[in-house]
Amino acid sequence: MTQPFARRLRNILIRERLNPADVARRLGGGHKDEVAVSNWLSGRNEPTLRNLLRLSTTLKTSPFYFLFFFSLLRKFV
C-alpha cells in the first residue's frame, strides 16, 4: 500500500495532468530533483520541510494537504 504522502502527490499529478518529470523540472530540473520526486512517489522517502514547501508552492497547493496529521484532524472536526 502506498504511503499517504505518495498517494496525495500522485492524486495531484493526475488532477493536473503532470508527470514526474514535469514536477522535477518545476522544482529546478536537476538530477537530484528527478530522484527526489521518484522516491516520493514510490513511498521510499518523504520530503523535508523545505522541499515540502517548494513542492506545494510549485504545485499551487497547501502544504497541509500533504500532511497526514492534518487529514486526520479534518475527520474529527
N, C-alpha and C positions, 0 to 999 in steps of 0.2 A: 504494500500500500504506500502511496506517495505521502510525503510529509505535507502538513498544512501549507507551509510556505510555498513549496513547489507547486502544489495544486492551485493556489491563488495566482501565482505568477503565470502558470500555463493558461488559466482562465482569461487573464488579461491579454495574453498573446493571441488567443483565439478571438476574443472580442474585438481587438484592434487590428486583426489580420496581420500580425507581425510574426516573423520567425526569429529564432535565437540570434542569428547573425545581425538582424536589424537592431535588436536591443543592444548587442555588443557594440555595434557601430555608433549608436546614440550615446553610449556610455564613454566612448573615446576611441573605440575601434582597434585597440591594441590586442595582442595575442592573449594577455592576461585577462582582458575583459571577456573574450570569447570563452576561455576556460572557466571563468567565474560563472558566467551565465549557464554554461553547460552543467556545471556542478550544482548550481541552484535548482535547475530544472530536474535533475536526476535525484535530488534529495540528499546528495552526498554532503553538501555544505549549505549553510545559510549565510547570508551576507552580514558583514559587520554593520554597526550602526551607521557609519559613514557611507558605506555602499548602499545600505537600505535607503538612506536619504537621497543619494544620487539616483538610484533606481526609481524611487517614487516620483522624483522630480522629472526624470526622463519620460516616464510613462503617464505623467499627469494624473497621479492618484495619490491618495493619502497614505503615508507610511503605516497608519493604523490598520489599513486594510490587510496588510501582510502579517500583522502581529496576531498570533494565535490567542494570546491573553485577551486582547480587545474583542475578538469574536466570541469568546466565552462570556465576557461581561454583557454583551448585547443580548445574549439568550436570557439573562436573568433580569434585565432592566426593562 
